[in-house]
Each structure stands twice: as structure tokens, then as C-alpha cells.
Amino acid sequence: MARINQQLLERLKSKLGLSQSRVYALIDAKVRSAHLPRYLAAIAVAAEHGINISKFASADDLAAIRQSAINAVPAPVVVPAGGTAPKAAGRSLAKTKGRGPAQKRRGTTVFVVHGRDLSARDAVFSFLRSVGLQPLEWTQALKLTRKGSPYVGEVLDAAFREAAAIIVLLTPDDEARLNPIFLTSRDPTHERQLTGQARPNVLFEAGMAFGKNPNATVLVQLGETRPFSDVGGRHVLYLSNSPASRQEFATKLANAGCNVDTSGTDWLSVGDFQARPRTAASTRTRRKRRVR
């Protein structure tokens, strides 16, 4: 079995300011809660605390972590022999009668998971506002935690709780290919050549979103990326400036639980969804923002 990467362990100790034994305690807690091998649990803990895991995790590792999030289920309510369910559980069930346990009431707040293509992010934010929705900014999500220095995982949890829907924006910010030593004659072109791929944080947070509320998670793609094959066949919307693409985006948002307003016509043109070439000029940051 693979061992925990020592460099990753040192990064965790430094980032969290904890002793090695305390870091191992965090990892072991993740092993129990996510049912992951120890080395994958270490990667998951690192990602939750804002550590760049790209050099420590392979594509298979990320897929396994995402799958563990998707497979997560709530613990059953334990009822004593001859007794009844606790009152709190009864109230919770009554409030959600007729709805799925993870289904949210309709609203206008949405949270967008995105990478480093800030032009694409701005286009999506502009479109969302044109249909009456309010994208949750990262600084706003920070405030929701009510903590001075929250972990990244806590910020995401707060954003996921607040939002009516979660939008995962896939853009080709990275380039990747399969290591040639693992290639077979059946592998397609995108495994043999460098092709665009979404940032690791985007893929990881997509898994978190699907694990928490798959019905309220919308996958959209701008530009050509490697196939995102670990989402159980869920449909990815390829954004373009066509009215049909914009209408489909609005429909998906409504189906996810958002109060979408398409009564005007601005939403048919606001936000440029033209795919951009992968050049430095196309993704240049013009103002200071959080970079992941």
C-alpha cells in the first residue's frame, strides 16, 4: 500500500502549525469518515486546508477521493429497543416531508467553483446576474464561516449550505496527458497528447459538491478539456454564445432549484462564452483576486 508522501506531511505540519502526531490524528479521522486509504486521506486533508495537491496526487488518486465523496451517506438514526426516534429527528423529518433530504428551497444565491480563467469566470457571473441570480463571492463565503482564519473546506461547506445551486465551471487551465509508460493501443488521442484540463481544485470541489447535493450541482464547460469521466454519466453543458446554449444553462439552473428570471432579453447576450485560445494573454489577471 502506498505510504503518505513525506513532503505532503511536512506541508500539513507547517500549514496547520501542528505536531506530526496531531496531523496523523486528522488523517486518521478522514480515513474513518471517508473510508479512504491513509495516503489518500492525507491528500484529502491537504486539499481541504488549501494546500496545492497537484504534485502529490495522480488522476487516479483524485478520482478515488471524488468517488468517496459521491458515495458518502449520512449515518442512520439509532433508535433504542422498544423506544421511539429522538424528537429532534422527528422534527427534521417532518420539515422535509415530501422533499429529498438534500433538496434546498428555491433561491437566488449560487456558488461558482472555477479555476484561473478569470475571463470565463466573469462571463458566467455576468450571465447569472442577468437572469436574476446572485453569485456568491469568495470574500462573502469567508464571512459565512464566522471565523477569522477558516480552512478552505470550511469556506466551501458554508458556501454550499448558503447556495441554491453550485455551478462547476470547467476550463482548460492545466495541460495533462497519460504517462507514456502506461499507454495502450486502445488509448484515445487526449491520453497521448497534452490536452487542456481543469485545475485540481475544481475537480476536487466538484466531487465535494456532488457528494453534498448532486441534484443542485450544474457542470458547465468553456473551451476544450479532457473528458471528465468520473461523474457517473452526468451531463456537462458546453457553453457558447448561442441562444440555445444560454437557454439550456438557464433551464439547468431552474431545475437545480434557482429562481431564474428570463423575462428580459439581456441574458441572451450578456457574458462572452466564446472559447478562448490557451495563451497567457487570454487568462491574464487584471486585478488582484484569490488564485487557486
C-alpha positions in Angstrom: 0.0 0.0 0.0 1.3 3.5 -0.8 2.7 5.5 2.0 1.9 9.1 2.9 4.2 11.4 1.0 6.7 12.8 3.5 6.8 16.2 1.7 3.0 16.4 2.0 3.2 15.5 5.6 5.7 18.4 6.2 3.4 20.8 4.3 0.5 19.8 6.5 2.5 20.3 9.7 3.7 23.7 8.5 0.3 24.9 7.2 -1.6 23.8 10.3 1.1 24.5 12.9 0.6 21.1 14.4 2.8 18.3 15.6 3.2 15.2 13.5 1.0 13.2 15.8 -1.8 15.8 15.6 -1.6 15.7 11.8 -1.8 12.0 11.8 -4.9 12.2 14.0 -6.5 14.4 11.4 -5.6 12.0 8.7 -6.9 9.0 10.7 -10.2 10.9 11.3 -10.5 11.4 7.5 -9.8 7.6 7.0 -12.8 6.8 9.2 -15.2 9.4 7.8 -14.4 8.9 4.1 -13.3 5.3 4.1 -10.1 6.1 2.3 -6.7 4.6 2.5 -4.4 6.6 4.7 -2.3 8.1 1.9 -5.5 9.3 0.1 -6.9 10.6 3.3 -3.7 12.7 3.7 -4.2 14.2 0.2 -7.9 14.9 1.0 -7.0 16.7 4.3 -4.4 18.8 2.5 -6.9 19.9 -0.2 -9.4 20.8 2.5 -6.8 23.1 4.1 -5.8 24.9 1.0 -2.6 23.0 0.1 -1.9 22.5 -3.7 -2.1 18.8 -4.1 -1.3 18.6 -7.8 2.3 17.3 -7.2 1.1 14.8 -4.6 -2.0 13.3 -6.3 -2.4 11.4 -9.6 -5.5 11.5 -11.6 -6.5 8.1 -10.2 -6.0 9.4 -6.7 -8.2 12.4 -7.3 -10.8 10.1 -8.9 -10.8 7.8 -5.8 -11.2 10.8 -3.5 -14.1 12.2 -5.6 -15.8 8.8 -5.6 -15.6 8.6 -1.8 -17.4 12.0 -1.6 -20.1 10.9 -4.0 -20.6 7.6 -2.1 -20.9 9.3 1.3 -24.2 8.7 3.0 -25.5 10.0 6.3 -25.3 7.8 9.4 -28.6 6.1 10.3 -30.6 7.2 13.3 -30.3 4.7 16.1 -33.5 4.0 18.0 -33.3 2.2 21.4 -35.0 -1.1 21.6 -38.7 -0.6 22.3 -38.2 3.2 22.1 -39.0 5.9 19.6 -36.9 8.1 17.4 -35.5 11.2 19.2 -37.8 14.3 18.9 -35.1 16.3 17.0 -35.0 13.6 14.3 -38.8 13.6 14.2 -39.0 17.4 13.6 -36.3 17.2 11.0 -38.3 14.5 9.1 -41.5 16.5 9.4 -39.9 19.6 7.9 -38.6 17.7 4.9 -41.6 15.6 4.3 -42.2 15.4 0.5 -38.7 16.6 -0.3 -35.4 14.8 -0.6 -33.1 15.3 2.5 -30.6 17.3 0.5 -33.1 19.3 -1.6 -32.9 23.1 -0.9 -35.7 25.7 -1.2 -35.6 27.8 -4.3 -33.4 30.9 -4.1 -31.2 33.3 -6.0 -27.8 32.7 -4.4 -25.4 30.5 -6.4 -21.8 29.4 -5.8 -19.4 29.1 -8.7 -16.4 26.7 -8.5 -13.8 28.0 -11.0 -10.2 27.9 -11.9 -7.7 30.6 -13.1 -9.5 31.7 -16.3 -10.9 34.8 -14.8 -12.4 36.0 -18.1 -14.6 32.8 -18.2 -15.5 33.4 -14.5 -16.5 37.0 -15.2 -18.7 35.9 -18.2 -20.5 33.3 -16.1 -21.0 35.8 -13.2 -22.4 38.4 -15.7 -24.8 35.8 -17.2 -26.0 34.7 -13.7 -26.8 38.3 -12.7 -28.6 38.9 -16.0 -31.1 36.1 -15.0 -31.7 37.5 -11.5 -29.2 35.3 -9.6 -26.5 36.4 -7.1 -23.1 34.7 -7.4 -21.5 34.3 -4.0 -18.1 35.9 -3.9 -15.2 34.2 -2.1 -15.0 37.0 0.4 -18.7 36.6 1.1 -18.3 32.9 1.6 -15.4 33.6 4.1 -17.8 35.7 6.2 -20.4 32.9 6.3 -18.0 30.8 8.3 -17.8 33.4 11.1 -14.2 32.6 11.6 -11.1 34.7 11.3 -9.0 32.2 9.6 -11.2 29.3 8.3 -9.9 26.3 6.4 -10.8 26.1 2.7 -13.0 23.1 3.4 -15.0 25.2 6.0 -15.4 28.0 3.4 -16.8 25.6 0.9 -19.1 24.0 3.4 -20.5 27.4 4.2 -21.0 28.3 0.6 -22.6 25.0 -0.2 -25.1 25.5 2.6 -26.0 29.0 1.5 -26.3 28.5 -2.2 -29.5 27.3 -4.0 -27.2 25.7 -6.6 -23.5 25.0 -7.2 -22.0 25.7 -10.6 -18.8 24.0 -11.5 -17.0 25.8 -14.4 -14.6 23.6 -16.2 -11.9 25.5 -18.2 -8.6 24.2 -19.8 -6.3 25.9 -17.3 -3.9 23.0 -17.0 -2.4 20.7 -19.6 -2.1 16.9 -19.0 -1.6 13.6 -20.7 -1.1 10.0 -19.6 2.4 8.9 -18.7 3.7 7.1 -21.9 4.7 4.0 -19.9 1.0 3.4 -19.1 -0.3 3.9 -22.7 -2.0 1.1 -24.5 -3.0 0.8 -28.2 -6.6 1.5 -27.2 -6.0 4.9 -25.6 -7.5 7.9 -27.3 -5.6 11.0 -28.6 -6.2 13.0 -25.4 -4.3 10.4 -23.4 -1.3 10.6 -25.8 -1.0 14.4 -26.2 -1.0 17.4 -23.9 -4.7 18.5 -23.7 -6.5 21.0 -21.6 -7.7 20.0 -18.1 -9.5 21.8 -15.3 -7.5 22.8 -12.2 -7.2 20.1 -9.5 -9.1 22.3 -7.0 -12.0 22.5 -9.5 -12.2 18.7 -9.9 -11.9 18.1 -6.2 -14.5 20.7 -5.3 -16.8 19.2 -8.0 -16.6 15.9 -6.1 -17.5 17.7 -2.8 -20.5 19.4 -4.5 -21.8 16.1 -5.9 -21.3 14.4 -2.5 -23.3 17.1 -0.7 -26.1 17.8 -3.2 -25.8 16.2 -6.7 -29.2 17.5 -7.8 -28.2 21.1 -7.2 -24.8 20.8 -8.9 -24.5 22.1 -12.5 -21.5 21.2 -14.6 -20.6 23.7 -17.4 -17.6 23.8 -19.7 -16.0 26.6 -21.7 -13.2 25.5 -24.0 -11.9 22.1 -24.8 -10.9 19.9 -21.8 -10.0 16.3 -21.2 -13.2 14.2 -20.6 -14.4 14.4 -17.0 -15.2 10.7 -16.8 -15.8 10.3 -13.0 -19.2 12.0 -12.7 -21.4 8.9 -13.3 -22.5 10.0 -16.8 -23.9 13.3 -15.7 -24.4 15.8 -18.5 -21.9 18.6 -19.0 -23.2 21.8 -20.7 -20.8 23.2 -23.3 -21.2 26.9 -23.1 -21.4 29.0 -26.2 -23.0 32.4 -27.2 -25.9 30.7 -29.0 -29.4 31.3 -27.6 -29.9 27.5 -27.3 -26.8 27.2 -25.1 -27.9 30.1 -22.9 -31.5 28.7 -22.7 -30.2 25.3 -21.6 -28.0 26.9 -18.9 -31.0 28.9 -17.6 -33.1 25.7 -17.6 -30.5 23.7 -15.7 -30.3 26.4 -13.1 -34.0 26.4 -12.7 -34.1 22.6 -12.4 -31.3 22.8 -9.7 -33.6 25.0 -7.6 -32.9 28.6 -8.6 -35.4 31.4 -9.2 -34.4 32.2 -12.7 -35.8 35.3 -14.4 -35.6 35.3 -18.2 -38.4 37.8 -18.8 -36.0 40.3 -20.4 -33.5 39.8 -23.3 -30.2 40.9 -21.8 -29.4 37.3 -20.8 -29.2 36.3 -24.5 -26.1 38.5 -24.9 -24.6 39.3 -21.5 -21.3 37.4 -20.8 -19.0 36.3 -23.6 -18.9 32.5 -23.9 -16.6 32.4 -26.9 -14.0 29.7 -26.3 -10.5 31.3 -25.9 -7.1 30.0 -27.1 -5.0 28.8 -24.2 -2.5 31.7 -24.2 -1.2 33.9 -21.4 -3.0 36.9 -22.9 -6.4 35.2 -22.6 -6.2 34.5 -18.9 -4.2 37.5 -17.6 -5.3 38.7 -14.2 -6.1 42.4 -14.4 -6.9 42.9 -10.7 -6.0 41.2 -7.5 -8.1 38.1 -6.8 -7.8 34.8 -5.0 -5.8 32.5 -7.3 -6.1 28.7 -6.8 
